[in-house]
Amino acid sequence: MAKFVQNAGQPLLRAPLVTSASRSLRTRLLRALAAAIVLILLAAIALAATGLLTRARPADVAIVLGNTVLPSGKPSPRLAARLDRAYDCFAAKQCRILFVSGGVDPAGADEAAVMRDYLLARGVPADRIVTDSAGVDSWSTARHASAYMREHGYVSALAVTQYFHVPRTLLALRRHGVADVSGGYPRFFEWRDLYSTFRELPAVAWYGLRPL
């Protein structure tokens, strides 16, 4: 519907009216958007809580996922925190092997080699460290770590990464045949964890569907 309005000395103008149907459609769209936002928030909270509430168990192998290497060649604070968490596991005799996995960054830094050197400097024997320089993502790390475990007869694993990354890492390892797996995370928190948690949501969904 529309009505005509006229000001003095001006021609007739058509002023469209907002129909009840258009108002109803807009309301439904806003409600759907609000519901989607709430669902995403709840999913992010559930994912973060799952990671934070995970309990590390003794394991044959602690799998440490790589992260940024500084221009100095040292592990970033985030990566160093993961390595310290793995070292604590080893020092407490809660894990036998430290499997460090990462890629090679554009500057040529080998994450796994940097991780190995850090652990060696902390006193971990070289024969207790396994390096995987082809762990370009969590899926690759899970594939390589599970193959190593099968080859050497190990059956249990502890995934060491940030808390928000624990659920996806455990999912990847289970999908690659490691049934006895738990997660451990360092007490290292950053504001960027908020963004990283939301980014994990589609990644977890993809790992649940990704072909082996």
NORRA-V682167 format. One record per residue. N is the residue number from 1. PSI is psi in degrees with one decimal (NA if undefined). BURIAL is # if it has 16 or more other ideal C-beta (glycine too) atoms within 10 Angstrom, else .. Layout:
BEGIN
n->{N N}
psi->{PSI PSI}
burial->{BURIAL BURIAL}
END
This chain:
BEGIN
n->{1 2 3 4 5 6 7 8 9 10 11 12 13 14 15 16 17 18 19 20 21 22 23 24 25 26 27 28 29 30 31 32 33 34 35 36 37 38 39 40 41 42 43 44 45 46 47 48 49 50 51 52 53 54 55 56 57 58 59 60 61 62 63 64 65 66 67 68 69 70 71 72 73 74 75 76 77 78 79 80 81 82 83 84 85 86 87 88 89 90 91 92 93 94 95 96 97 98 99 100 101 102 103 104 105 106 107 108 109 110 111 112 113 114 115 116 117 118 119 120 121 122 123 124 125 126 127 128 129 130 131 132 133 134 135 136 137 138 139 140 141 142 143 144 145 146 147 148 149 150 151 152 153 154 155 156 157 158 159 160 161 162 163 164 165 166 167 168 169 170 171 172 173 174 175 176 177 178 179 180 181 182 183 184 185 186 187 188 189 190 191 192 193 194 195 196 197 198 199 200 201 202 203 204 205 206 207 208 209 210 211 212}
psi->{155.2 156.1 160.0 134.5 150.0 127.8 158.9 126.9 6.6 154.4 166.8 137.1 143.4 120.3 104.3 142.5 143.1 117.6 160.6 -30.7 -42.9 -36.7 -39.9 -40.4 -44.1 -39.8 -42.6 -40.2 -41.9 -39.3 -40.3 -40.8 -43.5 -41.1 -40.3 -41.8 -42.7 -43.2 -41.7 -42.7 -44.0 -40.1 -40.9 -41.2 -43.3 -41.1 -46.4 -41.5 -39.5 -44.1 -43.9 -31.3 -1.6 148.0 122.2 138.0 155.0 143.2 158.0 -43.2 130.8 120.7 113.3 119.6 139.5 169.4 -165.2 137.0 132.0 158.5 -25.0 -9.3 2.2 154.5 145.4 161.6 -37.4 -45.7 -39.9 -37.0 -39.2 -44.0 -38.3 -37.7 -42.0 -39.8 -43.1 -40.4 -45.5 -45.1 -30.8 5.5 35.4 -8.5 149.6 -36.5 139.7 111.3 105.9 128.4 132.0 177.3 -170.8 120.4 169.1 -25.4 -3.1 4.2 126.3 106.4 -45.2 -39.5 -40.4 -40.6 -43.6 -47.7 -37.1 -44.4 -37.3 -41.4 -24.0 -3.8 9.4 129.0 144.3 -33.4 -1.7 3.6 129.1 128.6 138.1 101.3 4.9 17.1 68.8 -18.2 176.0 -35.1 -45.0 -42.2 -44.7 -41.6 -46.0 -40.5 -41.9 -38.1 -42.1 -42.8 -43.4 -42.1 -32.6 6.8 19.5 144.7 -17.8 148.3 151.9 118.0 122.8 113.7 -172.8 155.3 -40.1 -17.4 -11.9 -49.2 -43.7 -38.3 -43.4 -40.8 -45.1 -43.0 -42.2 -40.2 -22.1 14.6 4.2 97.1 -37.2 87.4 138.6 175.8 147.2 138.4 150.7 156.1 67.7 115.3 143.4 159.7 -31.4 -13.0 -31.7 -50.4 -43.6 -35.5 -45.7 -35.6 -26.8 -25.2 -55.5 -29.5 -40.8 -44.0 -42.3 -40.6 -27.4 -24.1 -16.4 131.4 144.7 NA}
burial->{. . . . . . . . . . . . . . . . . . . . . . . . . . . . . . . . . . . . . . . . . . # # . . # # . # # . . # . # . . # # # # # # # # # . # . . . . . # . . # # # # # # # # # # # # # . . . . # . # # # # # # # # . . . . # # # # # # # # # # # . . . . # . . . . # # # # # . # . . # # # # # # # # # . # # . . . . # . # # # # # # # # # # # # # # # # # # # # # . # . . # # # # # # . # . . . . # . . . # . . # # . # # . . # . . . . .}
END
